[in-house]
Structures are given as structure tokens and as C-alpha cells.
């Protein structure tokens, strides 16, 4: 169903205009690309998709096969999440092959589609290819491919004259010597197309790099989330300059229409990572950085998006605020995960997921904004200090008793085996969120960190704990993951 004429005029940032934009979704046929090998969907993401279905959009979910766990989870219970499903081979490394498979499935369904969408980072290259092959609105494929390949992203920024950390690609151990010369120490070693904090390490010597490269190549081959990267032909490793500073998330919305304006840009802070690993344990919004620093971060993030070739959509741009100014960590061409959607909804009144969907349906976006942030939110991920058996969840009782606590939930049950920071990347035992007024933002972050650091845990140490999946991935929450051990 084509959009009516005059839709390009719906650019106001008032609630009445926003309601008109949302009303245009009613009757549109939209493809929702599921991700193969994904065992489920978090409750928060499920609710967001329920809200999309409630707009009246005819959403057809695309799965690799009827054996997909995600298909069974969403469509085979007492209630289907999406009105319709179809199947297409989504296992090719070639995004255009996948797109042709989706196009064929759409033709067999006898439906003319108006848009293609996915919340999953690993599927965004396929979203771009489907848009191109099927003549649907969206971004060019090369923009998504650049974002997914962290080394290519650095090269594109360098060519555009945009400051970026030194980097080198490592496909085999033979590439290590040159990478060490090009990047120097200390350096970050991580998958070229990773997700969240999975497989991110710091190396201070060539021998450490060699050990990490061998470890990562093995991890990538045995991890469905790290190894499934359509369009990224080299599923290898990137070595990058280590950045010191304040880690931030710059979330942006680019609107369809003349000029593809950035209609929303805001900064959230990430707290210090759990040493020696790169697992965040605190996030907050609004940012506590000075206004000038936030403005530079927003401008820099948008310049990165433009350099990659993006024109529409929702973007989670991870940046480091350094002594030399902003530097890119990575561009994620989708909504931020974890607490980020709630940050923007509660603090700024912006539904990032809905606006993401509108933009990829070629409907202008320009969400209404308050004059100042509506509140301060602090989210804390509780990392396990010890590898062993979890004997109690009493640590959450202290959190729930805090007067500013609005949520606190465990990720594990009593008796579960957990990984601790003593031996590996730690499991996240649970999470909590505190809510304050905007005026209390400095106090909020201070009290959130103090509360998290004061928690005590009852864990029986084990000499060797079984390996478990990482608990910190973009858009994949603990309940999305299945432990087969």
C-alpha cells in the first residue's frame, strides 16, 4: 500500500503530527527479518514489537526455516507475535543471495511490500540488500557493510578526514607482526564484526596479541553470534589503538525526506568497565559531560554516519571522549540495547524503536522533545566477582530497598553455575535501575555506583566452572540466551 501524497510534509515535532505519522503505518506491508540461531526474544523487545503490530502494520516475519528457535518462540505458542510468517534461506554469506531468497518468498506469498526492517545488528546488511533488490526504502548496502566491519569503518573515516583510532586487520597469526607495528601498545583486540562486549580484550605485548588472536579465532568459529555476519567476508579480528577517556553512546535518528535531517541526537554515559575486561557495569542518562563535549560528540557521531553513507534510521554510535576530542568505537545501525531504549523514552519521551520503524517505512520522523530532560536514570549491571555456584539472591534485597530503585531483577537462579571476573569475562548476575530528577543527576550516578559496589554475594568458588555464553550483547538480553552446558 503506497503512502499517500503529502506525507513528506509531516515534519513537525508536535504530538499531533507524530500521531498522524504513526497512523500511516496502518495497512503497510512490512518485512521483519529474524536472525537465524537466535533462541528467543527479550520481554522488552517483544513488547516493542507488540506495539508495532498494534499500529495496524501488516508485519510479515521472515525466518530461515520452521526449525528456527526464534520462529518457534514467536509464532508457535498460544499467541503469535506477528500476523504472518514466511521462510527464506538466510544462511548465505552473500547478502544479495539472501535478499533474492526473501524476494522470492515475498513473490510466492503474493504480497507487495512497503518496507523491510530488523532490530538485529547481524541482519542489517541483509536489510540493506533487501531494500535494494526489492525497491524498498532504506540505506545503501555499503553503509551497512562499512558499519559491520570495524576495520573498514576506520579506513572510510580516514579517507573522509575524520579522526579515528589506528587499526589493523588480522585474518591469520601471520598478520600479527605488522598489526603490532601499525597500531602499537596497548591495543584492543576484538572481532571485526562482533556484538556488544563479546571477545573484546586488551593486549600490552606481541605475545599477548598472539595468544588472544588464537583464542578469538576459536571463539568466533564456535559462536553463532560472532560467526554469523552476512556480507562481512573476513570474519577475522581487528587490532585497534587503545583509547583513554569517557565512553559514551550517541543515539541518533535520521529522517527520510529532504536533507535527511538528524532530528534527534543525545548522549548517554557508560561507566568504567569491569577490569580487566570490557564489560560495562553502569550507564546513565542524561550525560554528565559538559555541554560542549556533548555537542562535539553529537556532531562527530553524525559525521561518521554521513561518511558511511547512512541517510535514514536509528543509530547507536559508541564513542570515546578523549583529550583529543571524540573518537569512534563503533557504529551500530539499529536501536541501542539494554537500558538505552528506556533512557530515551523516560528521559526524553522518545520511542527509538517506533521512530526506527517509521523511518525504514519512508515516513518522516521528528519526535516531540521536552525543553529539558524529564528525569535521570542510572542502570547498573551486577558482574559476578567469583566463578562458582550462586547460593543466594539476597544481594538484590538491598537494591530493592533503595528509595530510588524502579527495577531490580536476577539473570540467574540459586544453584546456577556462574563465571566470575576472577577467571574470565564475568556473567551478569542481575541488573537494577534507579530514577532521580534531572536536577539530581550527579547524585544519581554517585549513588548508583556506590550501591553496586557495596553488594555482597554468596558464591561457592569452584576450581573450574563450565563455560557459559556471554551475558552482554547488543539487543540480546539474558533471557534471549540458552545455556546448553
C-alpha positions, 0 to 999 in steps of 0.5 A: 500500500503506497503512502499517500501524497503529502506525507513528506510534509509531516515534519513537525515535532508536535504530538499531533503530527507524530500521531498522524505519522504513526497512523500511516503505518496502518495497512503497510506491508512490512518485512521483519527479518529474524536472525537465524540461531537466535533462541528467543526474544527479550520481554522488552523487545517483544513488547516493542514489537507488540506495539508495532503490530498494534499500529495496524502494520501488516508485519510479515516475519521472515525466518530461515526455516520452521526449525528456527528457535526464534520462529518457534518462540514467536509464532508457535505458542498460544499467541503469535507475535506477528500476523504472518510468517514466511521462510527464506534461506538466510544462511548465505554469506552473500547478502544479495543471495539472501535478499533474492531468497526473501524476494522470492518468498515475498513473490510466492506469498503474493504480497507487495511490500512497503518496507523491510526492517530488523532490530538485529545488528547481524541482519542489517546488511541483509536489510540493506540488500533487501531494500535494494533488490526489492525497491524498498526504502532504506540505506545503501548496502555499503553503509551497512557493510562499512558499519559491520566491519570495524576495520573498514569503518576506520579506513572510510573515516580516514579517507573522509578526514575524520579522526579515528583510532589506528587499526589493523586487520588480522585474518591469520597469526601471520598478520600479527607482526605488522598489526603490532607495528601499525597500531602499537601498545596497548591495543584492543583486540576484538572481532571485526564484526562482533556484538556488544562486549563479546571477545573484546580484550586488551593486549600490552605485548606481541605475545599477548596479541598472539595468544588472544588472536588464537583464542578469538579465532576459536571463539568466533568459529564456535559462536553463532553470534560472532560467526554469523555476519552476512556480507562481512567476508573476513570474519577475522579480528581487528587490532585497534589503538587503545583509547583513554577517556569517557565512553559514551553512546550517541543515539541518533535518528535520521529522517527520510525526506529532504536533507535527511535531517538528524532530528534527534541526537543525545548522549548517554554515559557508560561507566568504567568497565569491569577490569580487566575486561570490557564489560560495562557495569553502569550507564546513565542518562542524561550525560554528565559531560559538559555541554560542549563535549556533548555537542562535539560528540553529537556532531562527530557521531553524525559525521561518521554516519554521513561518511558511511553513507547512512541517510535514514534510521536509528543509530547507536554510535559508541564513542570515546571522549578523549583529550583529543576530542571524540573518537569512534568505537563503533557504529551500530545501525539499529536501536541501542540495547539494554537500558538505552531504549528506556533512557530515551523514552523516560528521559526524553519521551522518545520511542527509538524503536517506533521512530526506527520503524517509521523511518525504514517505512519512508515516513518522516520522523521528528519526535516531540522533545521536552525543553529539558530532560524529564528525569535521570536514570542510572542502570547498573549491571551486577558482574559476578566477582567469583566463578562458582555456584550462586547460593543466594539472591539476597544481594538484590534485597538491598537494591530493592530497598533503595528509595530510588530503585524502579527495577531490580531483577536476577539473570540467574537462579540459586544453584546456577553455575556462574563465571566470575571476573576472577577467571574470565569475562564475568556473567551478569548476575542481575541488573537494577535501575534507579530514577532521580530528577534531572536536577539530581543527576550527579547524585544519581550516578554517585549513588548508583555506583556506590550501591553496586559496589557495596553488594555482597554475594554468596558464591561457592568458588569452584576450581573450574566452572563450565563455560557459559555464553556471554551475558552482554550483547547488543539487543540480546538480553539474558533471557534471549540466551540458552545455556546448553552446558 
